[in-house]
Amino acid sequence: MRRDRNETRRLVLRGLRDGFPIGLGYFAVAFSLGITARGAGVSPLQGWIASILNHASAGEYALYSLIAANAAYWEIAAVIFVTNMRYLLMSASLSQKMPRQAGFLRRLTTGFFITDEIFGLGIAWPGTLSSLYLGAAFVLADAMWATGTLCGILAGNVLPAEVVTALSVAIYGMFLAIIIPPARKNRTVAGLVLAAFAFSFAASRLLPGLSEGMRTVILTVTLSATAACLFPVSDGDEDGTEGGMKA
């Protein structure tokens, strides 16, 4: 029992440690989203709840933009669904790293955890995924995300536009910090990362009428399917050095 408690504590603390820098980036971006929400007439409580339930900056920005434009409910739902569709693919991918005995509720809860950066942590985790680790990282990061939106709404337009723009750039540096370490260790991952950048840029130029969310879905399906066919991962590779840690 002592060993189980120590292991649980270690996984939770590691999740909080890795989730904290993600939360800092989330807070900065959510703060600017909060200012946008204030302009759309969203109250602090409404913005806080929206951020608890919506974990994508593009989806939340679309939400506030559509609210400001007095869009219909079905239009808001459709746009947010398309914008966040990539998380369906991320959840399906991450489910392959979960223990075989994991039930439906546990998998559903893990799917709710998914953001781009939390997905990066889950994929980088060696062996079978620890729900305790991923959950701890998500709870802290999501709390800071929602708090950032709340503070942005309260602050309104007090800060200069230049400061808000500078805060928004932090999320990109944080995402690079997540994908670079595994790319340095695995040439296949590095090649796929570079290919994703190249094809995403090309798609933005060749298909300007296609939404960013839909472009992401198409590229994710194409690249992941190609990589799965050309570079399959064996069961031994999936076990990893810490495959025995299951939560």
N, C-alpha and C positions, 0 to 999 in steps of 0.2 A: 504493500500500500504506500509506503514511504517513497519507493522508487516511482510509482505511478504519479504521486503528487509532485515530486520533483520534476518529472518529465513534463507534466502538464504545465507547471510553472515556467519551465524553460521555453516551451513552445509559445506560450502566451507572451512572455517577455520578448522573445525574438520577434514575434509578430508586431508587437507594439514598437519595437526598435525600428523595424523596417517600414512600418506604416507611418511613423512620425514625419520623415522627410517628404513622403507623398502627401501627407496632410498639410504640410506647410505650402506646397505648391498648389494644392486644392484651395486652401484658404485664400491665397492671392488671386487666383482666377475667379473663385466664387464671389470675392469682394466686388470685382468689376461687374459680374453678373447681377449682383445685388443692386448696383447702381442702375443697371438696365431695368431691373424689375421695379425699382422705385419709379422710374419714368413711365412704366406701364400701369402704374396704380396698384401694384401688388403690395399687400401689407407685410410687415415683418414676419408674422406667424405663417401666412400663406407661403412666403418665400422659403421659410425654414422647412416647412412640410414638403414643399416641392423638391428641395434639395435632398431631403431624406429619402424620397422615393425615386428621384431622377438623378442618375449618377454620371450623366454625360454633359459636358459643357455645351456642345453643339445642340443637343436636344433641349437643354434648359434655355439656351439663348433663343432657339426657335419658339419655345413656349412663350417667353415674354414678348417676343416680337409679334407673334400672332395675337396675343392678348391685347397688345397696344393697337393692333389693326382691327380689333373687334371681329376676329374670325369665328366661325361656327365651331361648336365642340367637335364635330366629326372631322373637320379640317385639322384642328389641333392634334387630335388623336392620330390621324393618318400621317401627318408630318413627323411627329415624335416617334411613331412606330418605325418609319423608314429610317429616320436618323439613328435610332438605337438598334436597328436590326442586326448589326454586327455582333452584338452581345449574345445573340442566339448561337452564332457560330463559335464564339469564344467559350460559351458554357458547354457546348457539345464537345469541344476539344478538351477542356479541362476535366470533364467527367471521366475521360479515359485514364486520368491519373488518380482517381479516387479508389478507395478500397472496394473490392467486389461486393462486399457485404453491406455497403452503404445503401440505405433505404431511399425511398422517393422523397420524403420530407427533407432529408439531409442534402440530397442532390438539388432539390428546389431551393433550399436556403443558400447553398453555395452559388447557385446561378444568380441569386439576387445580389450576392457580393460583388459580381463582376464589374470592374471598370477596366480601362486599358492598362492602367498601371498595376492594379491588383492581379489582373490576368498575367502580366509579365512576371510578377512574383510567383504565381502558381506554377507557370510553365518552367521557371528557373529552379523550382524546388526539386531537389534530387529524389528520385524514387516516388513512392506512393505519397500523395498529397496529404498534408495534415490540415484538417478543418480548423483545429484550434489555432494554428499559426495564421492561416489565411483569414479566419474570422476576427482575430485580434487586430491584424493589420487593417482590415476593412472598417471595423467599428471606430477605430481612432481616426482614420482618414476621412470617413464619412461624417463623423461628428465635426471635424474641422471644416469640411466642405459646407455643411449646413450652417455652421457658425459664421463662415465667411460671407455667405449670402445674407444672413441676418444682419451682420455688421455693415455690409455694403448698402442695404436698404436703409438702415438707420443713418448712415453717413450721408446718403443722398449724393448731391453734386458738390460736396464740400471740397473734395480733393481735385487738383488740376487734372486735366485730361492726360497730360504727359505721364503723370505718376500712375494713373490707372493702366495706361498702355504698357508701361514698364512692368507692372505687376503681372500682366497677362502673359508675358514672355517666359516667366519662370516655369510654367508647366512643361514647355518643350525641352528645356534643359534637364528637368527631372526625368522625363520619359527617356531621353538619351542615356541617362545614368543607369536606367534599368535594362535597356536592351544591349548596351555595349559589352558588359562583362560576359554574358553567354556567347555573344558573337565572337569575342576574342578567343574563347575556348573551343569553338566549333566552327569549322570553315563552311559547313553547309548552312548553319544559321546565319553566318556573316553574309554569305552569298544571297540568301533569301531576303535579308534585311536590305541589302543594296538593290536587289531586284524590286522590292516593294517600293522603295523610294523612287526608282527610275520609272516604274510603270504608273505609279500614282501621279507623278509629274506629267507623264505623257497623257494620261487619261484626262487630267484637268485641262490640257490644251486641246486634245482631240475631241473630247466629249464635254464641252462646257455646259450643255443643257442638262446634264445628269447631276443629280444631287450628290453632295459629298458623301452622305451616308450610303447611298446606293453604289457609288464607285468603290467605297471601302468594302462593301459586301461582295461585289463582283471580284475584286482583286484578292480578297481573302480566300474565297472559294477556289479561285483559279490557282493561286500560288500554293495553298495548302494541299490541294488535290495533286498538283504536279509533284510537290515535295514528297507526299506520301507514297506516290508511285515510284519515284526515282530513288528516294532515300528512306526506305522503310526502317522503322525502329523495332529491333527484336525485343522479346520479353526480357532478356538478360539486361539490355540497355536500360529498360524502364525501371528495373529494380533499384539501381543506383546504390550508393554507399550508405544511404540512410533509409533504405527501403523498409526497415523494421519499424520506423516511427509512424504509427498510425493513430489518428485521433478521431 
